[in-house]
Amino acid sequence: MIRVLVVDDQPLIRAGTRAMLESAEDIEVVGEAADGAEAVSVCREQRPDVVLMDLRMPRVDGVTATAQLKKDPAAPLVLALTTFNDDQLMIEALTAGADGFLLKQLTPQDLISAVRAVNGGASVLNTELSRRILRRLSGRSAAPTSFPGAAERIDQLSEREREVLGQVGLGLNNAEIAERLYMSVSTVKTYVSRTLTKLHLDNRVQAALLASQLHLTPGDDPTAG
């Protein structure tokens, strides 16, 4: 069973999310929380596998709670819930360690699939939103990196690893990168995993943000070339 904690300040949304998730035979909702502070407390008590984290909440917001949870030795996976126009909030959540983000306007099956995917080790991203965020970051002329430690370790990457990292920074998935760089998907996956390890990053989302902030991407348009 995939153990899930639902975090949202609106009781009706929590109840609806719980109902959607519990319609799946392999998902169990082990708790609910109305704000970030309660989320951290319940999470440390129940030890869920996945936390569905609303970002805009009173008292302690979802970004702050995500950062606190990710400091734990046995940190849960965090899926941030957001609206389409929350670019800056999404950047902050992903920098804090969120393993992906979901639009609140999603279907029950999409929600269940996302929970299964992130629990299985995939980064859950909305492609349109992630590419828009990365374009926004790459357009900043002097944006400071959110991962200074990782930035200092960039020189440890091989030329091929840097090339793959640049493609990740465009918001491309492994299959798209494989096609562009004439590799197998499994080889791309290996390069991405090795790059995350060398840079001490939690997931490919953070790698994409870093690549964009350091201007390692070959261009702002992921469909170019």
Secondary structure by P-SEA (a helix, b strand, c coil): cbbbbbbcccaaaaaaaaaaaacccccccccccccaaaaaaaaaaacccccccccccccccaaaaaaaaaacccccbbbbbbcccaaaaaaaaaaacccccccccccaaaaaaaaaaaaabbbbbaaaaaaaaaaaaaaccccccccaaaaaacccccaaaaaaaaaaaacccaaaaaaaacccaaaaaaaaaaaaaaaccccaaaaaaaaaaaccccccccccc
